[in-house]
Amino acid sequence: MNTATVDFDLGEALIHLQDLVAELRAGKIQNRDEPAVAVQLGHVLDHICLAWNCKDMSPEQISNLTPEERERLSNTVPKFYGGRVIGEFALC
């Protein structure tokens, strides 16, 4: 396992989650701000997906990913017990 990659992406997810929680607790996000929350949670999910989907890649493999490959990996939500679900609305 490439622990450096997992550590980086989980750390990024944690920072963004902490920022979102702080905004919610401070009352900076209201009901009408749901699209903004969706964007922020989507960004967190991207980091979690990358942490999992790139965990077995070498640093060289990760640096050689095309933008399209990186986008696909950040949007491929793993089923941690088996296959993968791809797509923005596949979990609905």
C-alpha positions as CSV (number, residue, x, y, z in Angstrom):
1,M,0.0,0.0,0.0
2,N,1.2,3.5,-0.9
3,T,0.7,5.0,2.6
4,A,1.9,8.4,1.6
5,T,-0.9,8.8,-1.0
6,V,-3.5,7.5,1.3
7,D,-2.3,9.8,4.1
8,F,-2.2,12.8,1.8
9,D,-5.8,12.3,0.4
10,L,-7.3,11.4,3.7
11,G,-5.6,14.4,5.3
12,E,-7.1,16.7,2.6
13,A,-10.5,15.2,3.1
14,L,-10.2,15.8,6.9
15,I,-9.2,19.4,6.4
16,H,-12.2,20.1,4.1
17,L,-14.6,18.3,6.4
18,Q,-13.3,20.3,9.4
19,D,-13.8,23.5,7.5
20,L,-17.3,22.5,6.5
21,V,-18.2,21.5,10.1
22,A,-16.8,24.8,11.3
23,E,-18.9,26.8,8.8
24,L,-22.1,24.9,9.8
25,R,-21.5,25.4,13.5
26,A,-20.8,29.1,13.0
27,G,-24.1,29.5,11.2
28,K,-22.4,30.5,7.9
29,I,-24.4,27.9,5.9
30,Q,-28.1,28.2,5.6
31,N,-30.8,26.0,3.9
32,R,-30.4,27.9,0.7
33,D,-26.7,27.0,0.6
34,E,-27.3,23.4,-0.1
35,P,-25.6,23.5,-3.5
36,A,-22.4,24.8,-1.8
37,V,-22.5,22.0,0.7
38,A,-22.9,19.5,-2.1
39,V,-19.8,20.9,-3.8
40,Q,-17.8,20.7,-0.6
41,L,-18.9,17.2,0.2
42,G,-18.2,16.2,-3.4
43,H,-14.6,17.5,-3.0
44,V,-14.2,15.5,0.2
45,L,-15.5,12.4,-1.5
46,D,-13.0,12.9,-4.4
47,H,-10.2,12.7,-1.9
48,I,-11.6,9.6,-0.2
49,C,-12.0,7.9,-3.6
50,L,-8.5,8.8,-4.6
51,A,-7.1,7.5,-1.4
52,W,-8.7,4.1,-2.0
53,N,-8.3,3.9,-5.7
54,C,-4.7,4.9,-5.8
55,K,-3.6,3.1,-2.7
56,D,-1.8,0.3,-4.6
57,M,-0.2,2.7,-7.2
58,S,3.5,3.7,-7.1
59,P,4.3,7.4,-6.9
60,E,5.4,7.2,-10.5
61,Q,2.1,5.7,-11.6
62,I,0.2,8.4,-9.8
63,S,2.3,11.2,-11.3
64,N,1.7,9.7,-14.8
65,L,-2.1,9.6,-14.6
66,T,-3.8,11.7,-17.3
67,P,-6.3,14.3,-16.1
68,E,-9.0,12.0,-17.4
69,E,-7.7,9.0,-15.5
70,R,-7.4,11.1,-12.3
71,E,-10.9,12.4,-12.8
72,R,-12.3,8.9,-13.3
73,L,-10.5,7.6,-10.1
74,S,-11.8,10.5,-8.1
75,N,-15.3,9.8,-9.2
76,T,-15.2,6.1,-8.8
77,V,-16.9,5.4,-5.5
78,P,-15.6,2.1,-4.1
79,K,-17.7,-0.5,-2.5
80,F,-15.1,-1.4,0.1
81,Y,-16.3,-5.0,0.3
82,G,-16.3,-5.6,-3.5
83,G,-16.9,-4.0,-6.9
84,R,-17.1,-0.3,-7.7
85,V,-20.0,2.0,-8.6
86,I,-19.1,4.7,-11.2
87,G,-21.0,7.8,-11.8
88,E,-22.4,10.8,-10.0
89,F,-25.9,9.4,-9.6
90,A,-25.1,5.6,-9.4
91,L,-25.6,5.6,-5.6
92,C,-29.2,7.0,-5.7
